Structure formats: C-alpha cells, structure tokens
Amino acid sequence: MIILLIIALLAAAYYYWFIYKGKTWDDLLAMLNPPQTEQPGGPNTDPAVTGDVAEIAAADMSVHFIAPSVKASGDCTLIKVGNTEVLIDAGPTQGNAEAIKEYLDVYCTDGVLEYVIVTHGDSDHIAGMVGTSSGGKYNGILYSYEIGTVIQFARTNLKTETAAGNPTLYSRYCTAIEYAQSQGAEIYTGLQCWNNEDGAQRTYYLNEAQTVSMNILYNYYYEHESGDENNYSVCMLLTQQIGDEKINCLFTGDLEKEGEEHLVEENELPQVDLYKAGHHGSETSSTEALLSVIRPRNTVVSCCAGYNEYGSAEENVFPTQAFIDRISAYTQNIYVTIMWDEETNGYKDMNGDIVFYYGKSESETEKTFKLWCSENSTILKDTEWFKANRVWPQTTGGE
C-alpha cells in the first residue's frame, strides 16, 4: 500500500508540474536550484541615459509609452523591433484613436501591426481598439491596420448589453475583433499562449536573430474568476539578449495585489530595466511582493497625474502616495505621461510620450539603453506637481 501511495503521489506531482502547468525539467531544476544573484541594497539612483528622437527609428528595440491626447488615464504602448511592431492596449478613450494612429504611423510605416496585445476589457485599455464611428465605419486600431496576431484576455465579467439593451463598448470591441479576424488576424488568449495550444505560442521572437523575445507570462486569473476585471490582465516580459546581458521590460496591465502575488509565485521573474507601473500607479498595484522581485531600474506610469477621474478618495488619485512609498525603495527613475492642468481643468504633458530604446548616436561606438521624452525627462519626484502633491520618503535616499 505504501508503494502504491508513493506511485500515486508521484503521478499526481508529474501531472500538476508537466501537464497542468506546462513546465519542463529545466524549470524543475531551476526551482530546486535557484540562481544566487546579488541584490542591490538600496534604490537605483543612476539617471537614465538621455537619448535623442532622431536615434529612435534606427534603434534595435524601442518601447514607446504614448501619451493620451485627452484628460484621462489609460495605457497605450508601442514596441518596435526592426520592422516588427507590437501594440499593447489602446486607451484611454474612443476619441483618442486618431491621436494614437498619428503616433503609430511615424514608426509603423508599412501599415502592419504584427502583434496586438489587449490586456483586459476595461475601457481605458480597449476604447481605441474600437475608435469612433462615422457613417457606420469605425476608425479604431483593429479597423485601421493589418493585424497579424491578437493576444487578448482569457476571461471577463463584462456584459455585451446595457440594461436598456444597447451594445456596450465591450460588445463593440468583440465586433472589432471579429473584423480583424475576418481580415486574416490570428486571435488567441493569454492562456492559449501560455499553454502553447491552438497555434498560440508562449514565446514570440520579434527579430530574425531571435535576440528579442516577447514572453507571455502565466496569470492565475487566466483560469480563475476574479471580482476585479483588472486581474484578468495579460502579462508579458519583453527581453533583449545582448551578449551575456539582458534588457528586461515587464508589462502587467492593471493587475492588482492578488494577481501580482500569483504572478510572482507562478513565474520566474528577473530584475527589470523597465516596468510599466501596474494600474496607473494605483494603491492596489505595484505591491511589495512584485517589486521586491523585479527591483525595477526605470518605471513609467501611464496616467493623468492628479486628475480625480473617478471621483475617488483623494489618496486613490493616480499616481498614489502608496505607490510612491513602495517603489521609491527601488528606483527614483519614475516617469509620467500627462497631468491634470488645474488652471484650465484640462491636461498637459508631464513627460509626454516616453520612449526607452537600445541604440546609439553617430558619434557613439557603443549602444546603450536610453530614454527620450517629448516634453522633458524630469523624474517624477523633481517635478513641481510632485513637490506640491506628494512626498518622497526620506528613508530611501530621496531629497
């Protein structure tokens, strides 16, 4: 009986690790023998290397956080590697779709988006995928470009009809997805990618040399229900291999505390050079559980700083003091796209469009990871808005 029990336990362990979780022997060995890496003792205070917009088009890899052209918080990120473009989300509003396209067309010159990632179904992430309608035709991203592959959220709590029976934005998004598919786009979920099933892949290489990879991470909520739509977010790690070194960039959508805890437990996350702050710098994302593992060197917050968009408690206005308290232990290099303009009750750029890229100027011999911003490259804690509205913790090496 004891021998049969041991066999049963081994069989169950084998099924869970290799079948259900899709892991390999290398994954198992890595878990049993984790690498002993030295962690820095304090926050990163090295300023990002300042770049130039003229260098970006020729860069080996560039990551663009496109500033909204409306007074609202929302995500829209372009990744460009050679002639391959990846767009992550298209927020924050349907009316912002034209502004997104104006930016995209500077870098996506062939009209093809090889990959589109839609992290979750909230309007500030999907609205620009639909766009606005004129004469019955929509101008959103999914209608305006040739799309190769869409990777979208595996679950949602959203409805397709309002109480009055009218189609919701999510319903119009589903129609846009159907249109893209009819034009030849492959449509997958984050779960299909993680499981390498139905033609989807866990890892997509973005260049022929296979030195830049887009890795879909496992999210517990791909397979389990959550009361918070944010937890369904598709999560992705972008990695560029440069000799023996790597540049890592992490994108977690609006993943919340519970999702981040699972993300750390279920994936082997490295220290990252660039982190797109979860949920626009909210109180409930960018938790210590995640930050203590990824120890970001640079962070971008895609939000309208100071704008109380949802009429929430003041401590929940993006980027929150709670977010700053936590991330300040790891880096001072925090950048924000736009801010509320109190005088006009409108908006204005804080850093504006924010681009991190790996490249060099004509006078340089070595390529480096650089930063360019359309407005300025002032880190968050040094802005006038921050000095008037937030506090940099003294215990982490701030001013």
C-alpha positions as CSV (number, residue, x, y, z in Angstrom):
1,M,0.0,0.0,0.0
2,I,2.8,2.4,0.8
3,I,4.5,1.8,-2.5
4,L,1.1,2.4,-4.3
5,L,0.6,5.6,-2.4
6,I,4.1,6.8,-3.3
7,I,3.4,6.0,-7.0
8,A,0.1,7.9,-6.9
9,L,1.7,10.9,-5.3
10,L,4.5,10.9,-7.9
11,A,1.9,10.6,-10.7
12,A,-0.1,13.5,-9.3
13,A,3.0,15.7,-9.0
14,Y,4.0,14.8,-12.6
15,Y,0.6,15.8,-13.9
16,Y,0.5,19.0,-12.0
17,W,4.0,20.2,-12.9
18,F,4.4,18.9,-16.5
19,I,0.9,18.7,-17.8
20,Y,-1.3,21.3,-16.0
21,K,1.5,23.9,-15.5
22,G,3.3,23.1,-18.8
23,K,6.7,23.1,-17.1
24,T,9.9,21.4,-18.3
25,W,12.7,19.5,-16.5
26,D,14.8,22.7,-16.8
27,D,12.0,24.6,-15.0
28,L,12.0,22.0,-12.2
29,L,15.8,22.1,-11.8
30,A,15.7,25.9,-11.8
31,M,13.1,25.8,-9.0
32,L,15.2,23.3,-6.9
33,N,18.4,25.2,-7.6
34,P,17.5,28.9,-7.9
35,P,20.4,31.2,-9.1
36,Q,22.2,33.0,-6.3
37,T,22.1,36.6,-7.6
38,E,23.3,39.5,-5.6
39,Q,20.6,42.0,-5.0
40,P,21.4,45.7,-4.7
41,G,20.9,47.1,-1.2
42,G,19.3,50.4,-2.0
43,P,17.2,52.3,-4.6
44,N,18.6,52.9,-8.1
45,T,19.7,56.5,-8.2
46,D,21.5,56.3,-11.6
47,P,19.8,58.6,-14.0
48,A,18.6,57.1,-17.3
49,V,20.9,57.9,-20.2
50,T,19.3,60.7,-22.2
51,G,18.7,60.0,-25.9
52,D,17.6,61.8,-29.0
53,V,14.4,61.4,-31.0
54,A,16.5,61.1,-34.2
55,E,18.1,57.9,-32.9
56,I,14.8,56.0,-32.1
57,A,13.8,54.9,-35.6
58,A,17.2,53.1,-36.1
59,A,17.3,51.6,-32.6
60,D,17.5,47.8,-32.2
61,M,14.5,47.9,-29.9
62,S,12.3,50.8,-28.7
63,V,9.4,50.9,-26.2
64,H,7.0,53.9,-26.6
65,F,4.5,54.9,-23.9
66,I,2.1,57.0,-26.0
67,A,0.8,60.0,-24.0
68,P,-3.0,60.4,-24.2
69,S,-4.4,63.4,-26.1
70,V,-7.3,63.6,-23.7
71,K,-7.7,64.3,-20.0
72,A,-7.8,60.7,-18.8
73,S,-5.6,57.8,-17.7
74,G,-5.1,54.9,-20.0
75,D,-2.5,52.6,-21.5
76,C,-1.1,52.5,-25.0
77,T,2.4,51.2,-25.6
78,L,4.2,50.5,-28.9
79,I,7.2,48.1,-29.1
80,K,9.3,48.3,-32.3
81,V,12.0,45.9,-33.2
82,G,13.2,46.4,-36.8
83,N,10.1,46.2,-39.0
84,T,8.1,44.4,-36.3
85,E,5.6,46.3,-34.2
86,V,3.7,45.3,-31.1
87,L,0.9,47.4,-29.7
88,I,-0.2,46.9,-26.1
89,D,-3.7,48.4,-25.4
90,A,-5.2,51.5,-26.9
91,G,-6.6,53.8,-24.3
92,P,-8.0,55.8,-22.8
93,T,-11.0,56.8,-24.9
94,Q,-12.6,56.0,-28.3
95,G,-11.9,59.6,-29.4
96,N,-8.2,59.2,-28.7
97,A,-7.8,56.6,-31.5
98,E,-6.9,59.2,-34.2
99,A,-4.1,60.6,-32.0
100,I,-2.8,57.1,-31.4
101,K,-2.7,56.4,-35.1
102,E,-0.9,59.6,-35.8
103,Y,1.9,58.5,-33.5
104,L,1.9,54.9,-34.8
105,D,2.2,56.0,-38.4
106,V,5.6,57.6,-37.7
107,Y,7.1,54.2,-36.8
108,C,4.7,51.7,-38.3
109,T,5.3,52.8,-41.9
110,D,4.0,49.6,-43.6
111,G,0.5,49.7,-42.0
112,V,1.1,46.3,-40.4
113,L,0.9,45.6,-36.6
114,E,2.4,42.2,-36.3
115,Y,1.1,41.8,-32.8
116,V,-1.6,43.5,-30.7
117,I,-2.0,42.7,-27.0
118,V,-5.2,43.6,-25.3
119,T,-4.6,43.1,-21.6
120,H,-8.1,43.3,-20.3
121,G,-11.5,44.7,-21.1
122,D,-11.7,48.0,-19.3
123,S,-12.5,51.0,-21.5
124,D,-9.2,52.8,-20.8
125,H,-7.4,49.8,-22.5
126,I,-9.8,48.8,-25.3
127,A,-11.6,52.0,-26.4
128,G,-9.0,53.0,-29.0
129,M,-9.2,49.5,-30.5
130,V,-12.8,50.4,-31.5
131,G,-12.5,54.1,-32.0
132,T,-15.4,56.3,-33.1
133,S,-17.9,55.8,-35.8
134,S,-18.6,58.0,-38.8
135,G,-21.1,56.8,-41.4
136,G,-21.2,53.4,-39.8
137,K,-17.4,52.9,-40.0
138,Y,-15.2,52.8,-37.0
139,N,-11.7,54.3,-37.0
140,G,-10.1,52.2,-34.2
141,I,-6.8,50.3,-34.3
142,L,-8.4,47.0,-35.2
143,Y,-10.1,48.6,-38.2
144,S,-7.1,50.7,-39.4
145,Y,-4.2,48.3,-39.7
146,E,-3.4,44.9,-41.0
147,I,-3.1,42.8,-37.8
148,G,-1.0,39.7,-37.6
149,T,-1.8,38.3,-34.2
150,V,-4.1,39.5,-31.4
151,I,-3.4,38.2,-27.8
152,Q,-6.3,39.1,-25.6
153,F,-7.6,38.4,-22.1
154,A,-8.9,34.9,-21.4
155,R,-11.8,35.9,-19.1
156,T,-14.1,38.9,-18.4
157,N,-17.0,39.9,-16.3
158,L,-18.2,42.5,-18.8
159,K,-21.6,42.4,-20.4
160,T,-22.4,42.9,-24.1
161,E,-25.6,44.8,-23.5
162,T,-26.7,47.7,-21.3
163,A,-29.8,47.5,-19.1
164,A,-31.6,49.2,-21.9
165,G,-30.5,46.6,-24.4
166,N,-27.9,48.7,-26.2
167,P,-24.4,47.3,-27.1
168,T,-21.7,48.1,-24.6
169,L,-18.1,49.1,-25.5
170,Y,-17.1,45.6,-24.8
171,S,-19.6,44.4,-27.4
172,R,-18.2,46.8,-30.0
173,Y,-14.7,45.5,-29.1
174,C,-15.9,42.0,-29.8
175,T,-17.2,43.1,-33.2
176,A,-13.8,44.8,-33.9
177,I,-12.0,41.5,-33.0
178,E,-14.3,39.6,-35.4
179,Y,-13.5,42.1,-38.1
180,A,-9.7,41.8,-37.6
181,Q,-10.1,38.0,-37.7
182,S,-12.1,38.2,-40.9
183,Q,-9.1,40.2,-42.4
184,G,-6.7,37.4,-41.5
185,A,-5.6,38.1,-37.9
186,E,-5.0,35.2,-35.6
187,I,-6.9,35.6,-32.3
188,Y,-5.5,34.0,-29.2
189,T,-5.9,34.4,-25.4
190,G,-3.1,34.7,-22.9
191,L,-3.9,31.2,-21.6
192,Q,-3.6,29.7,-25.1
193,C,-0.2,31.3,-25.4
194,W,0.9,30.0,-22.1
195,N,-0.2,26.5,-23.0
196,N,1.3,26.7,-26.5
197,E,-2.0,25.5,-27.9
198,D,-4.2,26.1,-31.0
199,G,-1.2,27.7,-32.8
200,A,-0.5,30.2,-30.0
201,Q,3.0,30.5,-28.5
202,R,4.3,31.3,-25.1
203,T,7.3,33.0,-26.6
204,Y,7.4,35.1,-29.8
205,Y,10.7,36.2,-31.2
206,L,10.5,39.7,-32.7
207,N,13.6,39.6,-34.9
208,E,15.3,37.0,-37.1
209,A,18.3,36.7,-34.8
210,Q,15.9,35.7,-32.0
211,T,17.6,38.1,-29.6
212,V,14.4,39.9,-28.7
213,S,11.6,37.8,-27.2
214,M,8.0,38.6,-26.2
215,N,7.1,36.1,-23.4
216,I,3.6,35.7,-22.3
217,L,3.6,35.0,-18.5
218,Y,1.2,32.8,-16.5
219,N,-1.6,34.6,-14.7
220,Y,-3.6,32.6,-12.2
221,Y,-6.7,34.6,-13.3
222,Y,-6.4,33.3,-16.9
223,E,-8.2,30.3,-15.4
224,H,-9.9,31.5,-12.3
225,E,-12.7,34.1,-11.7
226,S,-12.0,37.4,-10.0
227,G,-14.3,40.1,-8.9
228,D,-11.9,42.7,-10.3
229,E,-11.6,42.9,-14.1
230,N,-8.0,44.1,-13.7
231,N,-6.9,40.7,-12.5
232,Y,-7.6,39.2,-15.9
233,S,-4.8,41.2,-17.4
234,V,-2.4,39.5,-19.9
235,C,1.1,39.9,-18.5
236,M,4.2,40.0,-20.7
237,L,8.0,40.1,-20.3
238,L,10.0,41.6,-23.1
239,T,13.6,40.5,-23.2
240,Q,16.5,41.6,-25.4
241,Q,19.6,39.5,-25.3
242,I,22.9,41.4,-25.7
243,G,25.8,39.1,-25.5
244,D,25.8,37.8,-21.9
245,E,23.5,40.6,-20.8
246,K,19.7,41.1,-21.0
247,I,17.4,44.0,-21.0
248,N,14.1,43.1,-19.4
249,C,10.8,45.0,-19.6
250,L,7.7,44.0,-17.7
251,F,4.1,44.8,-18.6
252,T,1.3,43.7,-16.2
253,G,-1.7,45.7,-17.4
254,D,-3.8,46.6,-14.4
255,L,-3.0,43.5,-12.4
256,E,-4.0,44.0,-8.7
257,K,-2.5,42.8,-5.5
258,E,-3.8,39.2,-5.6
259,G,-2.8,38.9,-9.3
260,E,0.7,40.2,-8.6
261,E,1.2,37.7,-5.8
262,H,0.3,34.8,-8.1
263,L,2.4,36.3,-10.9
264,V,5.5,36.1,-8.6
265,E,4.6,32.6,-7.4
266,E,3.9,31.1,-10.9
267,N,6.7,32.8,-12.9
268,E,10.5,33.2,-12.7
269,L,10.7,37.0,-12.9
270,P,14.1,38.7,-13.3
271,Q,15.2,42.2,-12.2
272,V,13.8,44.5,-14.8
273,D,15.3,47.5,-16.6
274,L,11.8,48.9,-17.3
275,Y,8.5,48.4,-15.6
276,K,5.2,49.7,-16.8
277,A,3.6,50.5,-13.4
278,G,0.5,48.4,-12.8
279,H,-2.9,50.1,-12.9
280,H,-1.6,53.6,-13.5
281,G,0.3,53.8,-10.2
282,S,-2.7,52.8,-8.0
283,E,-2.7,52.0,-4.3
284,T,-3.6,48.4,-5.1
285,S,-0.9,47.5,-7.6
286,S,2.9,47.6,-7.7
287,T,2.9,45.8,-4.4
288,E,6.0,44.8,-2.4
289,A,5.5,41.2,-3.4
290,L,6.2,42.1,-7.0
291,L,8.6,45.0,-6.6
292,S,10.9,43.0,-4.2
293,V,11.5,40.5,-7.0
294,I,11.7,42.7,-10.1
295,R,13.5,45.6,-8.5
296,P,12.8,48.0,-11.4
297,R,15.5,50.3,-12.6
298,N,13.1,52.6,-14.5
299,T,9.3,52.9,-14.2
300,V,6.7,54.5,-16.4
301,V,3.2,55.5,-15.1
302,S,0.6,55.9,-17.8
303,C,-1.8,58.2,-16.1
304,C,-3.1,61.8,-15.9
305,A,-1.4,62.7,-12.6
306,G,-3.6,64.5,-10.1
307,Y,-6.9,64.1,-12.1
308,N,-9.6,62.6,-9.9
309,E,-11.2,60.9,-12.9
310,Y,-13.4,58.5,-11.0
311,G,-14.4,60.8,-8.0
312,S,-12.5,58.5,-5.6
313,A,-10.9,59.3,-2.3
314,E,-8.0,61.7,-2.6
315,E,-5.5,59.1,-1.6
316,N,-6.5,57.0,-4.6
317,V,-5.7,59.6,-7.2
318,F,-3.0,58.5,-9.6
319,P,-0.1,58.2,-9.0
320,T,-0.9,57.4,-5.4
321,Q,1.3,58.1,-2.4
322,A,1.1,54.4,-1.5
323,F,2.6,53.5,-4.9
324,I,5.4,56.1,-4.4
325,D,6.2,54.9,-0.9
326,R,6.7,51.4,-2.2
327,I,8.6,51.9,-5.5
328,S,10.9,54.6,-4.0
329,A,12.8,51.8,-2.3
330,Y,13.9,50.6,-5.7
331,T,14.2,53.5,-8.1
332,Q,14.0,57.2,-8.5
333,N,13.6,56.9,-12.2
334,I,9.8,57.3,-12.4
335,Y,8.2,59.0,-15.4
336,V,4.6,60.0,-16.0
337,T,2.9,60.7,-19.4
338,I,0.4,63.5,-18.6
339,M,-1.0,65.6,-15.8
340,W,-4.1,67.5,-14.8
341,D,-4.0,71.2,-15.6
342,E,-5.8,72.7,-12.7
343,E,-5.9,76.2,-14.2
344,T,-7.8,75.1,-17.3
345,N,-9.3,71.9,-15.9
346,G,-7.7,70.3,-18.9
347,Y,-4.5,68.3,-19.2
348,K,-0.9,68.9,-20.2
349,D,2.2,66.8,-20.7
350,M,4.3,65.8,-17.7
351,N,7.0,63.8,-19.5
352,G,4.7,63.4,-22.6
353,D,5.5,60.5,-24.9
354,I,8.1,58.4,-23.1
355,V,10.5,56.2,-25.2
356,F,13.1,53.8,-23.9
357,Y,15.3,52.4,-26.6
358,Y,18.5,50.5,-27.2
359,G,20.7,52.4,-29.6
360,K,23.4,55.0,-30.2
361,S,24.2,58.2,-31.9
362,E,26.6,58.6,-34.9
363,S,29.3,59.8,-32.6
364,E,29.0,56.9,-30.2
365,T,30.7,53.5,-30.6
366,E,28.6,51.5,-28.1
367,K,24.8,51.1,-27.9
368,T,23.1,51.7,-24.6
369,F,19.6,51.7,-23.1
370,K,18.4,55.3,-23.4
371,L,15.4,57.5,-22.6
372,W,13.7,60.2,-24.7
373,C,10.6,62.2,-23.7
374,S,8.7,64.5,-25.9
375,E,8.2,67.1,-23.2
376,N,11.1,66.7,-20.7
377,S,13.0,63.9,-18.9
378,T,12.4,65.2,-15.4
379,I,11.9,62.4,-12.9
380,L,8.6,62.5,-11.0
381,K,10.0,63.4,-7.6
382,D,11.7,66.5,-9.1
383,T,8.5,67.9,-10.8
384,E,6.6,70.9,-9.3
385,W,3.5,68.8,-9.3
386,F,5.1,66.2,-7.1
387,K,6.5,68.8,-4.7
388,A,3.0,70.2,-4.2
389,N,1.1,67.0,-4.0
390,R,3.2,64.1,-2.9
391,V,6.1,63.3,-0.5
392,W,9.3,61.4,-1.3
393,P,10.1,59.0,1.6
394,Q,13.3,60.3,3.4
395,T,14.4,56.8,4.3
396,T,15.0,55.7,0.7
397,G,17.7,58.1,-0.3
398,G,15.4,60.8,-1.6
399,E,15.8,64.6,-1.0
